[in-house]
Structure formats: C-alpha cells, structure tokens
Amino acid sequence: MCKNTKRPEEVHARYYPDNWDNKSISSLFIPDATYPRLCGVDFVTTIFNFKRGTAMTTVAVVYHSGYGHTAEVAKAVARGAAGVDGIDTRLVRVEDIEKHWQDLDEADAIVFGAPTYMGSASAPFKAFMDASSKVWFTQGWKDKIAAGFTHSGSQSGDKFNSLVQLFTFAMQHGMVWVGLGLMPGNNSSKGSVNDLNRLGGFGGSMTQSAVDQGAEAIPASDLKTAEELGRRVARVTLQFAGERALATA
Ligand SMILES: Cc1cc2nc3c(=O)[nH]c(=O)nc-3n(C[C@H](O)[C@H](O)[C@H](O)COP(=O)(O)O)c2cc1C
C-alpha cells in the first residue's frame, strides 16, 4: 500500500485546474476500488495518459535475428515490459521497419536488440541504424528511453562491443539509456548458470547459447534476465513519462 495517496480530484485540481472533468478521470482510470493502490509515479502516469488520450505507455522492441535466437530474447524483453501495468509493447523486426517507423516515433521507449556477428551488431541491424539517420536529422527520438540487448554463441564473443554500439547509437539520437540494473550472477562459488544475469553484464541484457543449437537452448536464466530488462525499461519509462507530464503541465 502506498503512502501519500491522493484522491484523483486532488491531483487534478493541483496540476490541471482548468479544463478537465474530474468525474471522467476517476471513473475511466481510477475506480474507487483500485485508486488506493495508485500513488506517485503510477498515479501521475495515469493522469498523463489520460491527458494525451491514451491509456497506455508504449515500449517498442526493434531487433534483428538471423536464426531465431535474438527473436526469443526480444520476446522476453517485451514480455517483461508488458507485465508492468499501463504498458503496451510493439515488437518490430528490422526487416519490416519500413512499415513501422511511425510505431517507433510514437513509442515512449525503444529497446534495440541484435545478435553479435563478428564482434558487433549484425549487418541488418546496422542497416536499420543507418536508415534511422532520417529520424536523427530531426532528433525525432530525443528524450525517449532506450535500452539494448545482444545474443551470441560464445560466452563473451565480444558482446560488450555490440552493447556499446547500441548505446552510442541511442546517444546519437539524444535518447536516455537504461542499463540492466542487476547484480552479476554466477560469479562466486555459490553461483550457477541458473542465476539471473549469469554473464554479468550491466549496460544491457547479454545472453548466449551454443551455435549448434536452436533458440530452445537459450538458458531460462537468460530469458528471465531479458525480461528483467524489459520490466526495468517499462518502469523507468512510466516514471519518465509522468515526470515529463508534470514538467509540461
Ligand atoms: C556471421 C556470424 C558472425 C558471428 N560472430 C559471432 C561473434 O563475433 N561472437 C559470438 O560469440 N558469436 C558469433 N556468432 C554466433 C551468433 O552470435 C549466435 O549464433 C547467435 O545465436 C545468433 O543469433 P540469431 O539466431 O538471433 O541470429 C556469429 C554468427 C554469425 C552467423
């Protein structure tokens, strides 16, 4: 139960005194039975979403996967994000990007995912990066939340370089990077490959599976780690969206 819960009318009166209908705020989004559970970020985000006419904050996951492994990880990231109340997700394959630029433009957060090929993000993902220069010219993604993940065959496989590439890309777009936020797993005598963040990454989600096996061989701990990234991105995005709504109120 949160502290400092305010009635919707109180928040409305404070931040939006002019032209909103108190009744519709509380009846549409904050029924009496649920509003005591809403506070702080969640509460402000609800108001923000109402103001802009949508009930959802959107996390898009744009990825490339040559052989299906990174696709599974992308689904796990989206699953983690979708598990947070108020979050809608979009999964976009870079092969389909021409139909989905608008989805990315409208998203509140974009998570970038690529397999590590030859020590960096795969060429199709790089093609997407280059194509996004049209957005870069107008800084259309500026201040959106960003995060990244990569999958490889080797334990290291130079995955870090791929994450740095994704991070640098997000910085070029003026985005706000969210890291994994998990302590490293499997790094002590008590650890195991079942630990969350078993590969010990920080900048984003790193996952790995054998090159001679399909996506079903991706360890459950890796998929859970990817879900955690999605969950964190979702929560930070809600927080950011709420703060922005207050800042522009
Ligand atoms: C062209 C190519 C280059 C690769 N380079 C690396 C690499 O540098 N490091 C690594 O650990 N794995 C490397 N791999 C293995 C892939 O990262 C691994 O098979 C991964 O699961 C592929 O993901 P995907 O199925 O989403 O394409 C490479 C695979 C290919 C096809």
Ligand as a Chemical Component Dictionary entry (heavy atoms), coordinates in Angstrom:
data_LIG
# 
_chem_comp.id                   LIG 
_chem_comp.type                 NON-POLYMER 
_chem_comp.pdbx_formal_charge   0 
_chem_comp.three_letter_code    LIG 
# 
loop_
_chem_comp_atom.comp_id 
_chem_comp_atom.atom_id 
_chem_comp_atom.alt_atom_id 
_chem_comp_atom.type_symbol 
_chem_comp_atom.charge 
_chem_comp_atom.model_Cartn_x 
_chem_comp_atom.model_Cartn_y 
_chem_comp_atom.model_Cartn_z 
_chem_comp_atom.pdbx_ordinal 
LIG C1  C1  C 0 28.149 -14.133 -39.362 1  
LIG C2  C2  C 0 28.185 -14.556 -37.918 2  
LIG C3  C3  C 0 29.094 -13.994 -37.079 3  
LIG C4  C4  C 0 29.113 -14.359 -35.736 4  
LIG N1  N1  N 0 30.004 -13.756 -34.900 5  
LIG C5  C5  C 0 29.978 -14.050 -33.591 6  
LIG C6  C6  C 0 30.821 -13.359 -32.680 7  
LIG O1  O1  O 0 31.567 -12.470 -33.031 8  
LIG N2  N2  N 0 30.785 -13.738 -31.383 9  
LIG C7  C7  C 0 29.983 -14.737 -30.935 10 
LIG O2  O2  O 0 30.007 -15.059 -29.761 11 
LIG N3  N3  N 0 29.113 -15.373 -31.769 12 
LIG C8  C8  C 0 29.099 -15.044 -33.070 13 
LIG N4  N4  N 0 28.217 -15.656 -33.910 14 
LIG C9  C9  C 0 27.225 -16.570 -33.340 15 
LIG C10 C10 C 0 25.896 -15.879 -33.132 16 
LIG O3  O3  O 0 26.047 -14.772 -32.302 17 
LIG C11 C11 C 0 24.919 -16.852 -32.493 18 
LIG O4  O4  O 0 24.752 -17.977 -33.324 19 
LIG C12 C12 C 0 23.572 -16.226 -32.206 20 
LIG O5  O5  O 0 22.785 -17.167 -31.515 21 
LIG C13 C13 C 0 22.831 -15.840 -33.461 22 
LIG O6  O6  O 0 21.663 -15.169 -33.099 23 
LIG P1  P1  P 0 20.421 -15.118 -34.088 24 
LIG O7  O7  O 0 19.863 -16.515 -34.196 25 
LIG O8  O8  O 0 19.444 -14.201 -33.452 26 
LIG O9  O9  O 0 20.915 -14.624 -35.412 27 
LIG C14 C14 C 0 28.192 -15.314 -35.248 28 
LIG C15 C15 C 0 27.258 -15.864 -36.124 29 
LIG C16 C16 C 0 27.232 -15.483 -37.446 30 
LIG C17 C17 C 0 26.190 -16.049 -38.359 31 
# 
loop_
_chem_comp_bond.comp_id 
_chem_comp_bond.atom_id_1 
_chem_comp_bond.atom_id_2 
_chem_comp_bond.value_order 
_chem_comp_bond.pdbx_ordinal 
LIG C1  C2  SING 1  
LIG C2  C3  SING 2  
LIG C2  C16 DOUB 3  
LIG C3  C4  DOUB 4  
LIG C4  N1  SING 5  
LIG C4  C14 SING 6  
LIG N1  C5  DOUB 7  
LIG C5  C6  SING 8  
LIG C5  C8  SING 9  
LIG C6  O1  DOUB 10 
LIG C6  N2  SING 11 
LIG N2  C7  SING 12 
LIG C7  O2  DOUB 13 
LIG C7  N3  SING 14 
LIG N3  C8  DOUB 15 
LIG C8  N4  SING 16 
LIG N4  C9  SING 17 
LIG N4  C14 SING 18 
LIG C9  C10 SING 19 
LIG C10 O3  SING 20 
LIG C10 C11 SING 21 
LIG C11 O4  SING 22 
LIG C11 C12 SING 23 
LIG C12 O5  SING 24 
LIG C12 C13 SING 25 
LIG C13 O6  SING 26 
LIG O6  P1  SING 27 
LIG P1  O7  DOUB 28 
LIG P1  O8  SING 29 
LIG P1  O9  SING 30 
LIG C14 C15 DOUB 31 
LIG C15 C16 SING 32 
LIG C16 C17 SING 33 
# 
